[in-house]
């Protein structure tokens, strides 16, 4: 069954960014429960922001699951990237992502690699950067396997990376990996920019699809742009997707209203979570 989730940012440096709920995890969990979400997805400043006992109690008290944890604070706060020209930066980036895998894995949730994948340039050409990324994914996928969760890799749009921007290229990156524990995160906002047909691209992802960011074409909550969700829903059911649709969207017009808009759209196009 496809399940609903809503993002919660605990990182002050990204205030105003595409996260629905903000700052207060306890309040976010109350809102998510009251509106009927199945889970939250947490964007934390680092592993120290995900105290296992505290987060588990909040989730249990509100009947929620943890859909995923983001690693983007490694880039936002520390400028760490897995394809940096500097070996020491790459090493620190790998350690940061591993620590986030550990933090999420202790709570049964996968970690996401998005902005920390980096980009080519500054003396690193595209083949070299892709090789570095592939080698990192091998290690990170295996690191996540000990927790029986996948590692999630997110293609981004051309304005955020110049490595992998389309689902087809994401599949091509993952297919040769020895580890089979890396899955694609398909973000509908990025796909709206890069894909000629969003639903067809989701079908291409097929068995590599591990997580979906549920958002509209303008990065506002689902239903506030021009995205056509009917073929998207049909495709996700056809390919047997049973993961989360997680709202990573601007808190427009404000966080609770954005969350309410998201769950209404989810219930309209996808199976009700209740």
C-alpha positions in Angstrom: 0.0 0.0 0.0 1.3 3.5 -0.9 1.7 5.5 2.3 1.8 9.3 3.0 4.6 11.2 4.7 5.4 14.9 5.3 8.8 16.5 5.6 10.1 18.2 8.8 13.2 20.5 8.7 15.2 21.0 11.8 17.9 22.9 10.0 17.8 26.7 10.4 20.1 27.4 7.5 17.5 26.2 5.0 14.6 28.2 6.4 12.2 29.1 3.5 13.2 26.0 1.6 11.0 23.1 0.3 10.0 21.5 3.6 6.5 21.5 4.8 6.9 21.5 8.6 9.6 23.3 10.6 11.8 23.4 13.7 9.8 21.6 16.3 9.7 17.8 15.8 7.1 17.2 18.6 4.7 19.8 17.1 5.3 18.4 13.6 4.4 14.9 14.8 1.2 16.2 16.4 0.3 17.9 13.1 1.1 14.8 11.1 -1.0 12.7 13.3 -4.0 15.1 13.4 -4.1 15.3 9.6 -3.7 11.6 9.1 -0.2 11.1 7.7 1.4 7.7 8.0 4.9 9.0 8.6 7.4 12.0 8.8 10.6 12.5 6.8 13.2 14.4 8.8 15.8 16.8 7.5 18.2 17.0 10.5 21.4 19.1 11.0 23.3 15.9 11.6 23.1 12.5 13.4 23.1 14.4 16.7 19.7 15.7 15.7 18.2 12.3 15.7 18.4 11.0 19.2 17.1 7.4 18.9 15.1 7.3 22.1 13.6 10.7 21.7 12.5 10.3 18.1 11.2 6.8 18.7 9.0 7.9 21.6 7.6 10.8 19.5 6.8 8.5 16.6 5.3 5.8 18.9 3.2 8.4 20.8 1.7 9.7 17.6 1.4 6.4 15.7 3.8 7.5 13.0 6.7 5.8 11.1 9.9 7.5 10.0 9.9 7.4 6.2 13.4 8.6 5.6 16.2 11.0 6.8 17.9 13.6 4.7 21.6 14.1 4.5 21.6 17.5 2.8 22.8 19.4 5.9 26.2 17.9 5.1 26.3 20.2 2.1 24.3 23.1 3.5 26.2 23.4 6.8 29.6 21.9 6.0 30.0 22.1 2.2 30.7 18.3 2.0 30.2 16.5 -1.3 31.1 13.0 -2.4 32.6 14.3 -5.6 34.7 17.1 -4.2 38.1 17.6 -5.8 39.6 17.4 -2.3 40.1 13.8 -1.0 39.7 14.9 2.6 36.4 16.5 1.8 35.2 13.3 0.1 36.2 11.3 3.1 34.4 13.6 5.5 31.3 13.5 3.3 31.3 9.7 3.3 31.6 9.6 7.1 28.8 12.1 7.4 26.4 10.1 5.2 27.4 6.9 7.0 26.5 8.6 10.3 23.2 9.6 9.0 22.6 6.1 7.7 23.3 4.9 11.3 20.9 7.4 12.8 18.1 6.6 10.4 18.8 2.8 10.4 18.5 2.7 14.2 14.9 3.9 13.6 14.2 1.6 10.7 14.4 4.3 8.0 16.6 4.9 5.0 18.9 7.9 4.4 18.7 10.0 1.2 21.6 11.3 -0.9 20.6 14.4 -2.8 22.7 17.6 -2.7 25.8 15.8 -1.1 26.3 14.0 -4.4 28.0 17.2 -5.7 28.8 18.0 -9.3 31.6 17.9 -11.8 33.9 20.9 -12.4 36.8 22.5 -10.5 39.2 20.1 -12.1 36.9 17.0 -11.9 35.4 16.0 -15.2 32.1 14.2 -15.5 33.4 10.6 -15.9 35.6 11.0 -12.9 32.8 12.5 -10.8 30.4 9.7 -11.8 33.1 7.1 -10.9 33.5 8.7 -7.5 29.8 8.8 -7.0 29.4 5.1 -8.0 32.2 4.1 -5.6 30.5 6.0 -2.8 27.1 4.4 -3.6 28.7 0.9 -3.4 29.9 1.6 0.1 26.9 3.4 1.3 24.4 0.8 0.0 26.3 -1.9 1.8 26.6 0.2 5.0 22.8 0.6 5.0 22.2 -3.1 4.4 23.1 -3.9 8.0 19.9 -2.1 9.1 17.8 -3.9 6.5 16.9 -0.6 4.8 17.9 0.6 1.3 20.0 3.7 0.6 18.1 6.3 -1.5 19.8 8.2 -4.3 18.0 11.2 -5.8 18.6 12.6 -9.3 18.3 16.4 -9.1 17.4 19.0 -11.7 20.1 20.7 -13.8 20.1 23.8 -11.6 21.2 21.7 -8.6 23.6 19.2 -10.1 25.3 18.4 -13.4 25.8 14.7 -12.7 22.5 12.7 -12.9 19.3 14.7 -13.7 17.0 12.1 -15.3 15.6 8.8 -14.0 17.0 6.9 -17.0 20.5 8.0 -16.1 19.8 7.2 -12.5 18.9 3.6 -13.4 22.1 3.5 -15.6 24.1 4.5 -12.6 22.6 2.0 -10.2 22.4 -1.0 -12.6 26.1 -2.0 -12.6 26.6 -1.6 -8.9 27.6 -4.8 -7.0 25.4 -3.7 -4.1 21.7 -4.2 -4.8 20.7 -2.0 -1.8 20.6 1.4 -3.5 17.2 2.7 -4.8 16.1 5.8 -6.6 14.3 8.6 -5.0 12.1 10.2 -7.7 11.1 13.8 -6.9 8.2 15.0 -8.9 9.4 18.6 -8.9 12.9 17.7 -10.4 11.2 15.3 -12.8 8.8 18.0 -14.0 11.9 20.0 -15.1 13.9 17.2 -16.6 11.5 14.5 -17.9 9.4 14.7 -21.1 6.8 12.4 -19.4 6.9 12.0 -15.6 4.7 8.9 -15.5 6.8 7.2 -18.2 10.0 8.0 -16.3 8.5 6.5 -13.1 7.8 3.4 -15.2 11.4 3.3 -16.3 12.5 3.4 -12.7 10.6 0.1 -12.1 12.3 -2.1 -9.5 14.8 0.6 -8.7 12.1 2.9 -7.3 12.4 3.3 -3.6 10.9 6.6 -2.5 8.8 9.4 -4.1 8.8 13.1 -3.2 5.1 14.2 -3.6 5.1 17.9 -4.8 3.7 20.0 -7.6 5.3 21.5 -10.6 6.1 24.8 -8.9 7.4 23.1 -5.7 4.2 24.0 -3.9 2.1 21.3 -2.2 0.4 18.8 -4.5 -2.6 20.3 -6.2 -1.3 23.9 -6.3 0.5 23.6 -9.6 -0.1 22.0 -13.0 1.1 18.4 -12.3 -1.3 15.7 -13.6 -1.4 13.0 -10.9 -3.8 10.6 -12.5 -1.2 9.0 -14.8 1.4 9.1 -12.0 -0.9 7.2 -9.7 -1.7 4.7 -12.4 2.0 4.1 -13.1 2.9 3.7 -9.4 0.2 1.1 -8.9 1.1 -0.7 -12.1 4.8 -1.1 -11.1 3.7 -2.3 -7.7 5.2 0.6 -5.7 4.4 0.3 -2.0 6.6 3.0 -0.5 6.0 6.5 0.6 4.7 9.6 -1.1 6.6 12.2 1.0 5.7 15.9 0.7 8.9 17.8 0.1 7.3 21.1 -0.8 7.4 24.8 0.1 5.2 25.5 3.2 2.8 27.5 1.1 0.8 29.4 2.2 2.0 28.3 5.6 3.1 25.0 7.1 -0.2 23.5 8.4 -2.2 24.6 5.4 0.5 23.1 3.1 0.3 19.8 5.1 -3.5 19.8 4.9 -3.4 20.5 1.1 -1.0 17.6 0.7 -3.0 15.0 2.5 -6.1 16.1 0.6 -4.3 15.6 -2.7 -2.9 12.3 -1.5 -6.4 11.1 -0.6 -7.8 12.2 -3.9 -5.3 10.4 -6.0 -4.0 7.5 -3.9 -5.3 5.0 -1.4 -6.5 6.6 1.8 -4.0 6.0 4.7 -6.8 5.3 7.1 
